[in-house]
Amino acid sequence: MSNARAHVIVSGIVQGVYFRANTREEAKRLSINGWVKNKHDGTVEIVAEGDTERIERLIGWCHKGPPGALVRDVAIEWGEFKGEFKDFSVRY
């Protein structure tokens, strides 16, 4: 089990469809820490830390998102685990 960090940008119809709340629930279910927020350009930004395999499952979920979302692209940048988060939150 190895830990990692992923910076993810999800684009498409991803705001106004409860993407952030559903991402938080999915991350908590997978025991991933970090945060999610809406960006001014209409995308959703996620920073996720935890087990690499679990982050990959969260990213897989992001390709579909919650009902009402229409995901066009998921850009991922992998990084080094920092362990700076205690939970997974929605940022505003």
N, CA, C and O atoms as a DFTB+ gen file, in Angstrom:
368 C
 N C O
     1  1       0.845      -1.179       0.000
     2  2       0.000       0.000       0.000
     3  2       0.889       1.240       0.000
     4  3       1.632       1.473       0.953
     5  1       0.813       2.030      -1.059
     6  2       1.618       3.250      -1.113
     7  2       0.715       4.471      -1.167
     8  3      -0.363       4.440      -1.760
     9  1       1.166       5.531      -0.546
    10  2       0.397       6.773      -0.514
    11  2       0.857       7.718      -1.603
    12  3       2.018       7.707      -2.013
    13  1      -0.082       8.542      -2.067
    14  2       0.214       9.510      -3.114
    15  2      -0.700      10.715      -2.939
    16  3      -1.564      10.756      -2.064
    17  1      -0.474      11.681      -3.799
    18  2      -1.289      12.897      -3.847
    19  2      -1.659      13.123      -5.307
    20  3      -0.826      12.958      -6.198
    21  1      -2.899      13.498      -5.545
    22  2      -3.346      13.799      -6.908
    23  2      -4.040      15.153      -6.921
    24  3      -4.853      15.465      -6.051
    25  1      -3.701      15.945      -7.924
    26  2      -4.376      17.218      -8.180
    27  2      -5.206      16.976      -9.431
    28  3      -4.663      16.658     -10.489
    29  1      -6.519      17.124      -9.312
    30  2      -7.439      16.745     -10.373
    31  2      -8.306      17.947     -10.769
    32  3      -8.818      18.665      -9.910
    33  1      -8.458      18.150     -12.068
    34  2      -9.366      19.171     -12.593
    35  2     -10.409      18.453     -13.452
    36  3     -10.070      17.788     -14.431
    37  1     -11.676      18.598     -13.074
    38  2     -12.769      17.952     -13.791
    39  2     -13.532      19.033     -14.554
    40  3     -13.969      20.026     -13.972
    41  1     -13.687      18.828     -15.864
    42  2     -14.401      19.818     -16.669
    43  2     -15.609      19.185     -17.348
    44  3     -15.711      17.966     -17.487
    45  1     -16.518      20.058     -17.765
    46  2     -17.780      19.643     -18.363
    47  2     -18.909      20.334     -17.626
    48  3     -18.746      21.458     -17.152
    49  1     -20.058      19.669     -17.523
    50  2     -21.153      20.194     -16.706
    51  2     -20.967      19.588     -15.327
    52  3     -21.501      18.522     -15.019
    53  1     -20.196      20.293     -14.500
    54  2     -19.802      19.745     -13.194
    55  2     -20.102      20.697     -12.038
    56  3     -19.784      20.392     -10.888
    57  1     -20.711      21.843     -12.331
    58  2     -21.144      22.743     -11.265
    59  2     -22.659      22.813     -11.274
    60  3     -23.289      22.765     -12.331
    61  1     -23.244      22.927     -10.077
    62  2     -24.701      22.969      -9.966
    63  2     -25.337      21.593     -10.016
    64  3     -26.554      21.480     -10.165
    65  1     -24.536      20.545      -9.895
    66  2     -25.046      19.169      -9.939
    67  2     -24.607      18.376      -8.700
    68  3     -24.616      17.145      -8.706
    69  1     -24.225      19.094      -7.643
    70  2     -23.778      18.491      -6.374
    71  2     -22.499      17.672      -6.530
    72  3     -22.292      16.687      -5.821
    73  1     -21.643      18.087      -7.464
    74  2     -20.389      17.368      -7.695
    75  2     -19.506      17.407      -6.451
    76  3     -18.926      16.392      -6.066
    77  1     -19.403      18.590      -5.816
    78  2     -18.534      18.708      -4.637
    79  2     -19.015      17.830      -3.489
    80  3     -18.225      17.095      -2.897
    81  1     -20.297      17.901      -3.171
    82  2     -20.839      17.116      -2.064
    83  2     -20.681      15.621      -2.316
    84  3     -20.326      14.865      -1.411
    85  1     -20.944      15.203      -3.543
    86  2     -20.813      13.783      -3.884
    87  2     -19.348      13.348      -3.887
    88  3     -19.039      12.220      -3.501
    89  1     -18.447      14.227      -4.316
    90  2     -17.015      13.909      -4.275
    91  2     -16.572      13.712      -2.835
    92  3     -15.828      12.780      -2.531
    93  1     -17.034      14.595      -1.944
    94  2     -16.677      14.467      -0.528
    95  2     -17.166      13.132       0.028
    96  3     -16.422      12.445       0.728
    97  1     -18.402      12.761      -0.275
    98  2     -18.942      11.489       0.217
    99  2     -18.146      10.301      -0.319
   100  3     -17.846       9.363       0.419
   101  1     -17.807      10.347      -1.604
   102  2     -17.029       9.258      -2.217
   103  2     -15.638       9.188      -1.599
   104  3     -15.138       8.099      -1.320
   105  1     -15.013      10.336      -1.385
   106  2     -13.675      10.373      -0.777
   107  2     -13.707       9.825       0.647
   108  3     -12.813       9.081       1.050
   109  1     -14.733      10.193       1.402
   110  2     -14.854       9.686       2.771
   111  2     -15.064       8.179       2.759
   112  3     -14.501       7.461       3.586
   113  1     -15.871       7.704       1.825
   114  2     -16.113       6.260       1.711
   115  2     -14.812       5.514       1.420
   116  3     -14.613       4.391       1.882
   117  1     -13.926       6.156       0.644
   118  2     -12.651       5.542       0.264
   119  2     -11.516       5.865       1.236
   120  3     -10.378       5.452       1.012
   121  1     -11.812       6.598       2.314
   122  2     -10.806       7.017       3.304
   123  2      -9.692       7.854       2.680
   124  3      -8.510       7.637       2.946
   125  1     -10.089       8.808       1.852
   126  2      -9.152       9.726       1.207
   127  2      -9.309      11.094       1.865
   128  3     -10.428      11.517       2.156
   129  1      -8.202      11.784       2.101
   130  2      -8.222      13.132       2.654
   131  2      -7.917      14.148       1.569
   132  3      -7.333      13.813       0.539
   133  1      -8.319      15.406       1.806
   134  2      -8.046      16.464       0.848
   135  2      -9.205      17.433       0.772
   136  3      -9.868      17.696       1.776
   137  1      -9.454      17.966      -0.412
   138  2     -10.539      18.936      -0.583
   139  2     -11.016      18.993      -2.026
   140  3     -10.362      18.494      -2.941
   141  1     -12.185      19.620      -2.201
   142  2     -12.786      19.833      -3.519
   143  2     -13.378      21.230      -3.539
   144  3     -13.916      21.689      -2.531
   145  1     -13.285      21.922      -4.686
   146  2     -13.907      23.244      -4.802
   147  2     -14.260      23.551      -6.250
   148  3     -13.665      23.010      -7.181
   149  1     -15.243      24.432      -6.419
   150  2     -15.592      24.954      -7.735
   151  2     -14.603      26.051      -8.098
   152  3     -14.204      26.842      -7.244
   153  1     -14.210      26.097      -9.364
   154  2     -13.344      27.165      -9.846
   155  2     -14.160      28.134     -10.699
   156  3     -15.217      27.779     -11.220
   157  1     -13.661      29.349     -10.834
   158  2     -14.383      30.389     -11.577
   159  2     -14.574      30.043     -13.048
   160  3     -15.483      30.569     -13.690
   161  1     -13.731      29.163     -13.593
   162  2     -13.835      28.811     -15.017
   163  2     -14.849      27.689     -15.284
   164  3     -14.960      27.212     -16.413
   165  1     -15.588      27.269     -14.246
   166  2     -16.615      26.244     -14.423
   167  2     -16.149      24.828     -14.162
   168  3     -16.937      23.888     -14.267
   169  1     -14.872      24.659     -13.820
   170  2     -14.352      23.331     -13.519
   171  2     -14.441      23.066     -12.019
   172  3     -14.741      23.962     -11.229
   173  1     -14.174      21.822     -11.647
   174  2     -14.080      21.432     -10.246
   175  2     -12.640      20.985     -10.003
   176  3     -12.078      20.206     -10.772
   177  1     -12.055      21.496      -8.916
   178  2     -10.676      21.167      -8.559
   179  2     -10.669      20.284      -7.324
   180  3     -11.388      20.536      -6.357
   181  1      -9.837      19.235      -7.372
   182  2      -9.746      18.281      -6.264
   183  2      -8.277      18.065      -5.922
   184  3      -7.441      17.902      -6.811
   185  1      -7.971      18.064      -4.631
   186  2      -6.668      17.591      -4.162
   187  2      -6.975      16.419      -3.247
   188  3      -7.689      16.560      -2.254
   189  1      -6.429      15.258      -3.593
   190  2      -6.712      14.035      -2.843
   191  2      -5.420      13.386      -2.391
   192  3      -4.471      13.264      -3.165
   193  1      -5.387      12.966      -1.124
   194  2      -4.229      12.263      -0.586
   195  2      -4.681      10.974       0.079
   196  3      -5.739      10.910       0.705
   197  1      -3.854       9.950      -0.073
   198  2      -4.143       8.671       0.551
   199  2      -3.555       7.534      -0.256
   200  3      -2.620       7.713      -1.035
   201  1      -4.125       6.363      -0.051
   202  2      -3.671       5.171      -0.768
   203  2      -3.855       5.361      -2.276
   204  3      -4.928       5.749      -2.737
   205  1      -2.809       5.086      -3.024
   206  2      -2.819       5.309      -4.477
   207  2      -3.987       4.608      -5.157
   208  3      -4.658       5.195      -6.005
   209  1      -4.229       3.363      -4.789
   210  2      -5.312       2.598      -5.415
   211  2      -6.673       3.229      -5.124
   212  3      -7.543       3.262      -5.994
   213  1      -6.854       3.727      -3.910
   214  2      -8.122       4.367      -3.543
   215  2      -8.294       5.697      -4.293
   216  3      -9.405       6.038      -4.700
   217  1      -7.205       6.442      -4.475
   218  2      -7.268       7.686      -5.252
   219  2      -7.645       7.363      -6.695
   220  3      -8.438       8.082      -7.303
   221  1      -7.086       6.292      -7.244
   222  2      -7.430       5.889      -8.608
   223  2      -8.918       5.564      -8.720
   224  3      -9.542       5.846      -9.743
   225  1      -9.485       4.972      -7.670
   226  2     -10.931       4.672      -7.675
   227  2     -11.743       5.969      -7.618
   228  3     -12.774       6.084      -8.281
   229  1     -11.279       6.947      -6.825
   230  2     -11.955       8.246      -6.783
   231  2     -11.893       8.923      -8.153
   232  3     -12.885       9.489      -8.613
   233  1     -10.744       8.866      -8.792
   234  2     -10.594       9.452     -10.128
   235  2     -11.520       8.751     -11.127
   236  3     -12.126       9.398     -11.980
   237  1     -11.621       7.439     -11.014
   238  2     -12.554       6.687     -11.860
   239  2     -13.980       7.169     -11.664
   240  3     -14.732       7.309     -12.629
   241  1     -14.353       7.423     -10.409
   242  2     -15.684       7.950     -10.114
   243  2     -15.849       9.336     -10.750
   244  3     -16.922       9.654     -11.264
   245  1     -14.798      10.159     -10.719
   246  2     -14.859      11.521     -11.272
   247  2     -15.157      11.523     -12.772
   248  3     -15.728      12.486     -13.284
   249  1     -14.782      10.469     -13.475
   250  2     -15.049      10.399     -14.912
   251  2     -16.549      10.351     -15.207
   252  3     -16.985      10.709     -16.301
   253  1     -17.331       9.905     -14.225
   254  2     -18.790       9.864     -14.388
   255  2     -19.455      10.953     -13.561
   256  3     -20.309      11.687     -14.058
   257  1     -19.056      11.055     -12.291
   258  2     -19.638      12.045     -11.397
   259  2     -21.030      11.674     -10.956
   260  3     -21.497      10.566     -11.221
   261  1     -21.707      12.605     -10.276
   262  2     -23.060      12.334      -9.789
   263  2     -24.083      12.449     -10.918
   264  3     -23.757      12.939     -11.999
   265  1     -25.321      12.002     -10.676
   266  2     -26.375      12.188     -11.679
   267  2     -26.501      13.676     -12.026
   268  3     -26.456      14.524     -11.136
   269  1     -26.656      13.986     -13.282
   270  2     -26.770      15.370     -13.718
   271  2     -25.465      15.943     -14.248
   272  3     -25.468      16.932     -14.981
   273  1     -24.348      15.321     -13.877
   274  2     -23.047      15.781     -14.361
   275  2     -22.794      15.221     -15.762
   276  3     -23.234      14.122     -16.098
   277  1     -22.082      15.996     -16.561
   278  2     -21.640      15.536     -17.873
   279  2     -20.147      15.859     -17.952
   280  3     -19.755      16.961     -18.334
   281  1     -19.335      14.885     -17.585
   282  2     -17.887      15.089     -17.496
   283  2     -17.277      15.018     -18.888
   284  3     -17.474      14.046     -19.616
   285  1     -16.539      16.049     -19.243
   286  2     -15.873      16.122     -20.532
   287  2     -14.400      15.692     -20.421
   288  3     -13.871      15.034     -21.317
   289  1     -13.749      16.069     -19.319
   290  2     -12.333      15.744     -19.175
   291  2     -11.960      15.675     -17.702
   292  3     -12.521      16.386     -16.869
   293  1     -11.000      14.800     -17.396
   294  2     -10.433      14.701     -16.057
   295  2      -8.917      14.764     -16.210
   296  3      -8.294      13.822     -16.700
   297  1      -8.332      15.884     -15.785
   298  2      -6.880      16.070     -15.867
   299  2      -6.272      15.741     -14.510
   300  3      -6.732      16.234     -13.481
   301  1      -5.240      14.908     -14.513
   302  2      -4.633      14.437     -13.264
   303  2      -3.147      14.769     -13.249
   304  3      -2.430      14.543     -14.223
   305  1      -2.711      15.305     -12.129
   306  2      -1.291      15.546     -11.895
   307  2      -0.935      14.842     -10.593
   308  3      -1.424      15.218      -9.528
   309  1      -0.085      13.821     -10.672
   310  2       0.307      13.067      -9.493
   311  2       1.458      13.762      -8.777
   312  3       2.317      14.374      -9.412
   313  1       1.468      13.665      -7.460
   314  2       2.530      14.272      -6.666
   315  2       2.870      13.428      -5.464
   316  3       2.343      12.332      -5.268
   317  1       3.764      13.967      -4.667
   318  2       4.241      13.273      -3.479
   319  2       3.271      13.476      -2.319
   320  3       2.780      14.583      -2.098
   321  1       3.003      12.414      -1.591
   322  2       2.132      12.454      -0.418
   323  2       2.738      13.390       0.625
   324  3       3.922      13.287       0.946
   325  1       1.917      14.307       1.157
   326  2       2.386      15.255       2.169
   327  2       1.739      15.034       3.533
   328  3       2.284      15.458       4.552
   329  1       0.599      14.383       3.560
   330  2      -0.082      14.112       4.828
   331  2      -0.584      15.354       5.547
   332  3      -0.610      15.390       6.778
   333  1      -0.980      16.367       4.794
   334  2      -1.367      17.632       5.423
   335  2      -2.855      17.748       5.745
   336  3      -3.265      18.749       6.334
   337  1      -3.675      16.769       5.385
   338  2      -5.124      16.860       5.610
   339  2      -5.583      15.817       6.620
   340  3      -5.084      14.692       6.644
   341  1      -6.548      16.212       7.456
   342  2      -7.105      15.289       8.450
   343  2      -8.395      14.650       7.969
   344  3      -8.817      13.617       8.490
   345  1      -9.030      15.276       6.957
   346  2     -10.287      14.757       6.421
   347  2     -10.446      15.267       4.995
   348  3      -9.494      15.769       4.397
   349  1     -11.656      15.134       4.453
   350  2     -11.924      15.619       3.092
   351  2     -13.013      16.669       3.192
   352  3     -14.092      16.400       3.720
   353  1     -12.739      17.859       2.692
   354  2     -13.674      18.969       2.864
   355  2     -14.054      19.618       1.542
   356  3     -13.377      19.454       0.527
   357  1     -15.155      20.361       1.583
   358  2     -15.565      21.204       0.459
   359  2     -15.050      22.598       0.754
   360  3     -15.315      23.154       1.820
   361  1     -14.318      23.161      -0.186
   362  2     -13.820      24.531      -0.045
   363  2     -14.655      25.463      -0.897
   364  3     -15.183      25.071      -1.938
   365  1     -14.770      26.704      -0.442
   366  2     -15.584      27.701      -1.151
   367  2     -14.736      28.861      -1.599
   368  3     -15.247      29.799      -2.212
